[in-house]
Amino acid sequence: MHNLKDIYFTDMPAEFVESIDPDKGQDYSIIKHVPLVFIRH
């Protein structure tokens, strides 16, 4: 999965979105290698 160029998240819980926030998310390190991350609520 380290070759991902983009990833899309749709209708995810707020807790998940907060967890991948670049500034304060505890799980951001999991997706930080992905150049484009799209989140739609």
mmCIF file as Biopython writes it, N, C-alpha, C and O atoms, coordinates in Angstrom:
data_model
#
loop_
_atom_site.group_PDB
_atom_site.id
_atom_site.type_symbol
_atom_site.label_atom_id
_atom_site.label_alt_id
_atom_site.label_comp_id
_atom_site.label_asym_id
_atom_site.label_entity_id
_atom_site.label_seq_id
_atom_site.pdbx_PDB_ins_code
_atom_site.Cartn_x
_atom_site.Cartn_y
_atom_site.Cartn_z
_atom_site.occupancy
_atom_site.B_iso_or_equiv
_atom_site.auth_seq_id
_atom_site.auth_asym_id
_atom_site.pdbx_PDB_model_num
ATOM 1   N N  . MET A ? 1  ? 0.802   -1.196 0.000  1.0 0.0 1  A 1 
ATOM 2   C CA . MET A ? 1  ? 0.000   0.000  0.000  1.0 0.0 1  A 1 
ATOM 3   C C  . MET A ? 1  ? 0.847   1.262  0.000  1.0 0.0 1  A 1 
ATOM 4   O O  . MET A ? 1  ? 0.306   2.368  0.006  1.0 0.0 1  A 1 
ATOM 5   N N  . HIS A ? 2  ? 2.124   1.121  -0.007 1.0 0.0 2  A 1 
ATOM 6   C CA . HIS A ? 2  ? 2.976   2.312  -0.003 1.0 0.0 2  A 1 
ATOM 7   C C  . HIS A ? 2  ? 3.060   2.971  -1.368 1.0 0.0 2  A 1 
ATOM 8   O O  . HIS A ? 2  ? 3.676   4.029  -1.500 1.0 0.0 2  A 1 
ATOM 9   N N  . ASN A ? 3  ? 2.458   2.372  -2.384 1.0 0.0 3  A 1 
ATOM 10  C CA . ASN A ? 3  ? 2.464   2.967  -3.718 1.0 0.0 3  A 1 
ATOM 11  C C  . ASN A ? 3  ? 1.179   3.716  -4.043 1.0 0.0 3  A 1 
ATOM 12  O O  . ASN A ? 3  ? 0.977   4.122  -5.187 1.0 0.0 3  A 1 
ATOM 13  N N  . LEU A ? 4  ? 0.319   3.903  -3.071 1.0 0.0 4  A 1 
ATOM 14  C CA . LEU A ? 4  ? -0.935  4.621  -3.308 1.0 0.0 4  A 1 
ATOM 15  C C  . LEU A ? 4  ? -0.657  6.046  -3.763 1.0 0.0 4  A 1 
ATOM 16  O O  . LEU A ? 4  ? 0.208   6.726  -3.212 1.0 0.0 4  A 1 
ATOM 17  N N  . LYS A ? 5  ? -1.390  6.487  -4.765 1.0 0.0 5  A 1 
ATOM 18  C CA . LYS A ? 5  ? -1.257  7.857  -5.252 1.0 0.0 5  A 1 
ATOM 19  C C  . LYS A ? 5  ? -2.373  8.738  -4.712 1.0 0.0 5  A 1 
ATOM 20  O O  . LYS A ? 5  ? -2.195  9.945  -4.549 1.0 0.0 5  A 1 
ATOM 21  N N  . ASP A ? 6  ? -3.515  8.138  -4.437 1.0 0.0 6  A 1 
ATOM 22  C CA . ASP A ? 6  ? -4.612  8.873  -3.811 1.0 0.0 6  A 1 
ATOM 23  C C  . ASP A ? 6  ? -5.532  7.895  -3.100 1.0 0.0 6  A 1 
ATOM 24  O O  . ASP A ? 6  ? -5.530  6.693  -3.364 1.0 0.0 6  A 1 
ATOM 25  N N  . ILE A ? 7  ? -6.310  8.447  -2.198 1.0 0.0 7  A 1 
ATOM 26  C CA . ILE A ? 7  ? -7.263  7.642  -1.444 1.0 0.0 7  A 1 
ATOM 27  C C  . ILE A ? 7  ? -8.483  8.513  -1.156 1.0 0.0 7  A 1 
ATOM 28  O O  . ILE A ? 7  ? -8.361  9.705  -0.873 1.0 0.0 7  A 1 
ATOM 29  N N  . TYR A ? 8  ? -9.650  7.901  -1.232 1.0 0.0 8  A 1 
ATOM 30  C CA . TYR A ? 8  ? -10.918 8.603  -1.033 1.0 0.0 8  A 1 
ATOM 31  C C  . TYR A ? 8  ? -11.648 8.005  0.165  1.0 0.0 8  A 1 
ATOM 32  O O  . TYR A ? 8  ? -11.788 6.787  0.273  1.0 0.0 8  A 1 
ATOM 33  N N  . PHE A ? 9  ? -12.105 8.862  1.053  1.0 0.0 9  A 1 
ATOM 34  C CA . PHE A ? 9  ? -12.931 8.445  2.179  1.0 0.0 9  A 1 
ATOM 35  C C  . PHE A ? 9  ? -14.268 9.156  2.053  1.0 0.0 9  A 1 
ATOM 36  O O  . PHE A ? 9  ? -14.308 10.371 1.862  1.0 0.0 9  A 1 
ATOM 37  N N  . THR A ? 10 ? -15.359 8.416  2.157  1.0 0.0 10 A 1 
ATOM 38  C CA . THR A ? 10 ? -16.703 8.978  2.050  1.0 0.0 10 A 1 
ATOM 39  C C  . THR A ? 10 ? -17.541 8.528  3.238  1.0 0.0 10 A 1 
ATOM 40  O O  . THR A ? 10 ? -17.533 7.358  3.618  1.0 0.0 10 A 1 
ATOM 41  N N  . ASP A ? 11 ? -18.258 9.472  3.810  1.0 0.0 11 A 1 
ATOM 42  C CA . ASP A ? 11 ? -19.182 9.189  4.916  1.0 0.0 11 A 1 
ATOM 43  C C  . ASP A ? 11 ? -18.510 8.475  6.085  1.0 0.0 11 A 1 
ATOM 44  O O  . ASP A ? 11 ? -19.053 7.523  6.646  1.0 0.0 11 A 1 
ATOM 45  N N  . MET A ? 12 ? -17.335 8.946  6.435  1.0 0.0 12 A 1 
ATOM 46  C CA . MET A ? 12 ? -16.611 8.359  7.562  1.0 0.0 12 A 1 
ATOM 47  C C  . MET A ? 12 ? -17.007 9.074  8.850  1.0 0.0 12 A 1 
ATOM 48  O O  . MET A ? 12 ? -17.358 10.254 8.815  1.0 0.0 12 A 1 
ATOM 49  N N  . PRO A ? 13 ? -16.957 8.380  9.986  1.0 0.0 13 A 1 
ATOM 50  C CA . PRO A ? 13 ? -17.275 9.022  11.265 1.0 0.0 13 A 1 
ATOM 51  C C  . PRO A ? 13 ? -16.297 10.164 11.570 1.0 0.0 13 A 1 
ATOM 52  O O  . PRO A ? 13 ? -15.138 10.130 11.154 1.0 0.0 13 A 1 
ATOM 53  N N  . ALA A ? 14 ? -16.772 11.151 12.287 1.0 0.0 14 A 1 
ATOM 54  C CA . ALA A ? 14 ? -15.936 12.304 12.644 1.0 0.0 14 A 1 
ATOM 55  C C  . ALA A ? 14 ? -14.683 11.870 13.398 1.0 0.0 14 A 1 
ATOM 56  O O  . ALA A ? 14 ? -13.620 12.466 13.223 1.0 0.0 14 A 1 
ATOM 57  N N  . GLU A ? 15 ? -14.793 10.854 14.223 1.0 0.0 15 A 1 
ATOM 58  C CA . GLU A ? 15 ? -13.641 10.367 14.980 1.0 0.0 15 A 1 
ATOM 59  C C  . GLU A ? 15 ? -12.537 9.880  14.048 1.0 0.0 15 A 1 
ATOM 60  O O  . GLU A ? 15 ? -11.355 10.107 14.305 1.0 0.0 15 A 1 
ATOM 61  N N  . PHE A ? 16 ? -12.924 9.214  12.970 1.0 0.0 16 A 1 
ATOM 62  C CA . PHE A ? 16 ? -11.934 8.741  12.005 1.0 0.0 16 A 1 
ATOM 63  C C  . PHE A ? 16 ? -11.264 9.911  11.304 1.0 0.0 16 A 1 
ATOM 64  O O  . PHE A ? 16 ? -10.040 9.948  11.177 1.0 0.0 16 A 1 
ATOM 65  N N  . VAL A ? 17 ? -12.062 10.861 10.851 1.0 0.0 17 A 1 
ATOM 66  C CA . VAL A ? 17 ? -11.524 12.031 10.152 1.0 0.0 17 A 1 
ATOM 67  C C  . VAL A ? 17 ? -10.546 12.775 11.059 1.0 0.0 17 A 1 
ATOM 68  O O  . VAL A ? 17 ? -9.481  13.194 10.606 1.0 0.0 17 A 1 
ATOM 69  N N  . GLU A ? 18 ? -10.893 12.941 12.314 1.0 0.0 18 A 1 
ATOM 70  C CA . GLU A ? 18 ? -10.001 13.604 13.264 1.0 0.0 18 A 1 
ATOM 71  C C  . GLU A ? 18 ? -8.723  12.805 13.478 1.0 0.0 18 A 1 
ATOM 72  O O  . GLU A ? 18 ? -7.658  13.388 13.676 1.0 0.0 18 A 1 
ATOM 73  N N  . SER A ? 19 ? -8.813  11.495 13.442 1.0 0.0 19 A 1 
ATOM 74  C CA . SER A ? 19 ? -7.635  10.662 13.704 1.0 0.0 19 A 1 
ATOM 75  C C  . SER A ? 19 ? -6.597  10.735 12.593 1.0 0.0 19 A 1 
ATOM 76  O O  . SER A ? 19 ? -5.428  10.429 12.826 1.0 0.0 19 A 1 
ATOM 77  N N  . ILE A ? 20 ? -7.004  11.141 11.378 1.0 0.0 20 A 1 
ATOM 78  C CA . ILE A ? 20 ? -6.035  11.245 10.285 1.0 0.0 20 A 1 
ATOM 79  C C  . ILE A ? 20 ? -5.709  12.697 9.943  1.0 0.0 20 A 1 
ATOM 80  O O  . ILE A ? 20 ? -5.094  12.976 8.914  1.0 0.0 20 A 1 
ATOM 81  N N  . ASP A ? 21 ? -6.121  13.614 10.805 1.0 0.0 21 A 1 
ATOM 82  C CA . ASP A ? 21 ? -5.811  15.031 10.625 1.0 0.0 21 A 1 
ATOM 83  C C  . ASP A ? 21 ? -4.294  15.233 10.689 1.0 0.0 21 A 1 
ATOM 84  O O  . ASP A ? 21 ? -3.654  14.742 11.620 1.0 0.0 21 A 1 
ATOM 85  N N  . PRO A ? 22 ? -3.701  15.950 9.715  1.0 0.0 22 A 1 
ATOM 86  C CA . PRO A ? 22 ? -2.247  16.138 9.702  1.0 0.0 22 A 1 
ATOM 87  C C  . PRO A ? 22 ? -1.704  16.874 10.925 1.0 0.0 22 A 1 
ATOM 88  O O  . PRO A ? 22 ? -0.555  16.658 11.312 1.0 0.0 22 A 1 
ATOM 89  N N  . ASP A ? 23 ? -2.503  17.731 11.532 1.0 0.0 23 A 1 
ATOM 90  C CA . ASP A ? 23 ? -2.015  18.532 12.655 1.0 0.0 23 A 1 
ATOM 91  C C  . ASP A ? 23 ? -2.134  17.844 14.010 1.0 0.0 23 A 1 
ATOM 92  O O  . ASP A ? 23 ? -1.293  18.047 14.886 1.0 0.0 23 A 1 
ATOM 93  N N  . LYS A ? 24 ? -3.168  17.036 14.185 1.0 0.0 24 A 1 
ATOM 94  C CA . LYS A ? 24 ? -3.391  16.473 15.520 1.0 0.0 24 A 1 
ATOM 95  C C  . LYS A ? 24 ? -3.837  15.020 15.530 1.0 0.0 24 A 1 
ATOM 96  O O  . LYS A ? 24 ? -4.137  14.479 16.594 1.0 0.0 24 A 1 
ATOM 97  N N  . GLY A ? 25 ? -3.886  14.387 14.391 1.0 0.0 25 A 1 
ATOM 98  C CA . GLY A ? 25 ? -4.388  13.019 14.327 1.0 0.0 25 A 1 
ATOM 99  C C  . GLY A ? 25 ? -3.374  11.978 14.740 1.0 0.0 25 A 1 
ATOM 100 O O  . GLY A ? 25 ? -2.238  11.978 14.265 1.0 0.0 25 A 1 
ATOM 101 N N  . GLN A ? 26 ? -3.789  11.084 15.634 1.0 0.0 26 A 1 
ATOM 102 C CA . GLN A ? 26 ? -2.882  10.047 16.110 1.0 0.0 26 A 1 
ATOM 103 C C  . GLN A ? 26 ? -2.582  8.999  15.043 1.0 0.0 26 A 1 
ATOM 104 O O  . GLN A ? 26 ? -1.588  8.281  15.152 1.0 0.0 26 A 1 
ATOM 105 N N  . ASP A ? 27 ? -3.432  8.895  14.001 1.0 0.0 27 A 1 
ATOM 106 C CA . ASP A ? 27 ? -3.225  7.898  12.955 1.0 0.0 27 A 1 
ATOM 107 C C  . ASP A ? 27 ? -2.730  8.495  11.643 1.0 0.0 27 A 1 
ATOM 108 O O  . ASP A ? 27 ? -2.660  7.796  10.632 1.0 0.0 27 A 1 
ATOM 109 N N  . TYR A ? 28 ? -2.390  9.768  11.651 1.0 0.0 28 A 1 
ATOM 110 C CA . TYR A ? 28 ? -1.943  10.421 10.418 1.0 0.0 28 A 1 
ATOM 111 C C  . TYR A ? 28 ? -0.731  9.720  9.809  1.0 0.0 28 A 1 
ATOM 112 O O  . TYR A ? 28 ? -0.607  9.659  8.586  1.0 0.0 28 A 1 
ATOM 113 N N  . SER A ? 29 ? 0.149   9.198  10.630 1.0 0.0 29 A 1 
ATOM 114 C CA . SER A ? 29 ? 1.361   8.553  10.117 1.0 0.0 29 A 1 
ATOM 115 C C  . SER A ? 29 ? 1.043   7.385  9.189  1.0 0.0 29 A 1 
ATOM 116 O O  . SER A ? 29 ? 1.866   7.018  8.350  1.0 0.0 29 A 1 
ATOM 117 N N  . ILE A ? 30 ? -0.139  6.801  9.331  1.0 0.0 30 A 1 
ATOM 118 C CA . ILE A ? 30 ? -0.529  5.666  8.496  1.0 0.0 30 A 1 
ATOM 119 C C  . ILE A ? 30 ? -0.743  6.090  7.046  1.0 0.0 30 A 1 
ATOM 120 O O  . ILE A ? 30 ? -0.480  5.311  6.130  1.0 0.0 30 A 1 
ATOM 121 N N  . ILE A ? 31 ? -1.219  7.320  6.826  1.0 0.0 31 A 1 
ATOM 122 C CA . ILE A ? 31 ? -1.535  7.762  5.464  1.0 0.0 31 A 1 
ATOM 123 C C  . ILE A ? 31 ? -0.649  8.903  4.972  1.0 0.0 31 A 1 
ATOM 124 O O  . ILE A ? 31 ? -0.862  9.402  3.867  1.0 0.0 31 A 1 
ATOM 125 N N  . LYS A ? 32 ? 0.330   9.327  5.751  1.0 0.0 32 A 1 
ATOM 126 C CA . LYS A ? 32 ? 1.104   10.509 5.374  1.0 0.0 32 A 1 
ATOM 127 C C  . LYS A ? 32 ? 1.895   10.326 4.078  1.0 0.0 32 A 1 
ATOM 128 O O  . LYS A ? 32 ? 2.288   11.318 3.465  1.0 0.0 32 A 1 
ATOM 129 N N  . HIS A ? 33 ? 2.137   9.110  3.652  1.0 0.0 33 A 1 
ATOM 130 C CA . HIS A ? 33 ? 2.874   8.863  2.413  1.0 0.0 33 A 1 
ATOM 131 C C  . HIS A ? 33 ? 1.992   9.002  1.163  1.0 0.0 33 A 1 
ATOM 132 O O  . HIS A ? 33 ? 2.506   9.019  0.044  1.0 0.0 33 A 1 
ATOM 133 N N  . VAL A ? 34 ? 0.676   9.101  1.347  1.0 0.0 34 A 1 
ATOM 134 C CA . VAL A ? 34 ? -0.257  9.207  0.219  1.0 0.0 34 A 1 
ATOM 135 C C  . VAL A ? 34 ? -0.340  10.675 -0.200 1.0 0.0 34 A 1 
ATOM 136 O O  . VAL A ? 34 ? -0.729  11.519 0.608  1.0 0.0 34 A 1 
ATOM 137 N N  . PRO A ? 35 ? 0.022   11.001 -1.457 1.0 0.0 35 A 1 
ATOM 138 C CA . PRO A ? 35 ? 0.054   12.403 -1.887 1.0 0.0 35 A 1 
ATOM 139 C C  . PRO A ? 35 ? -1.300  13.113 -1.846 1.0 0.0 35 A 1 
ATOM 140 O O  . PRO A ? 35 ? -1.363  14.287 -1.483 1.0 0.0 35 A 1 
ATOM 141 N N  . LEU A ? 36 ? -2.386  12.421 -2.210 1.0 0.0 36 A 1 
ATOM 142 C CA . LEU A ? 36 ? -3.712  13.041 -2.235 1.0 0.0 36 A 1 
ATOM 143 C C  . LEU A ? 36 ? -4.680  12.231 -1.384 1.0 0.0 36 A 1 
ATOM 144 O O  . LEU A ? 36 ? -4.895  11.042 -1.622 1.0 0.0 36 A 1 
ATOM 145 N N  . VAL A ? 37 ? -5.255  12.888 -0.399 1.0 0.0 37 A 1 
ATOM 146 C CA . VAL A ? 37 ? -6.252  12.254 0.458  1.0 0.0 37 A 1 
ATOM 147 C C  . VAL A ? 37 ? -7.521  13.091 0.364  1.0 0.0 37 A 1 
ATOM 148 O O  . VAL A ? 37 ? -7.517  14.274 0.706  1.0 0.0 37 A 1 
ATOM 149 N N  . PHE A ? 38 ? -8.600  12.480 -0.099 1.0 0.0 38 A 1 
ATOM 150 C CA . PHE A ? 38 ? -9.882  13.160 -0.244 1.0 0.0 38 A 1 
ATOM 151 C C  . PHE A ? 38 ? -10.834 12.647 0.825  1.0 0.0 38 A 1 
ATOM 152 O O  . PHE A ? 38 ? -10.978 11.440 1.019  1.0 0.0 38 A 1 
ATOM 153 N N  . ILE A ? 39 ? -11.481 13.578 1.513  1.0 0.0 39 A 1 
ATOM 154 C CA . ILE A ? 39 ? -12.450 13.216 2.540  1.0 0.0 39 A 1 
ATOM 155 C C  . ILE A ? 39 ? -13.738 13.964 2.238  1.0 0.0 39 A 1 
ATOM 156 O O  . ILE A ? 39 ? -13.750 15.192 2.153  1.0 0.0 39 A 1 
ATOM 157 N N  . ARG A ? 40 ? -14.815 13.219 2.076  1.0 0.0 40 A 1 
ATOM 158 C CA . ARG A ? 40 ? -16.123 13.824 1.822  1.0 0.0 40 A 1 
ATOM 159 C C  . ARG A ? 40 ? -17.083 13.385 2.912  1.0 0.0 40 A 1 
ATOM 160 O O  . ARG A ? 40 ? -17.224 12.194 3.189  1.0 0.0 40 A 1 
ATOM 161 N N  . HIS A ? 41 ? -17.742 14.355 3.528  1.0 0.0 41 A 1 
ATOM 162 C CA . HIS A ? 41 ? -18.691 14.065 4.617  1.0 0.0 41 A 1 
ATOM 163 C C  . HIS A ? 41 ? -20.062 13.881 4.059  1.0 0.0 41 A 1 
ATOM 164 O O  . HIS A ? 41 ? -21.005 13.630 4.809  1.0 0.0 41 A 1 
#
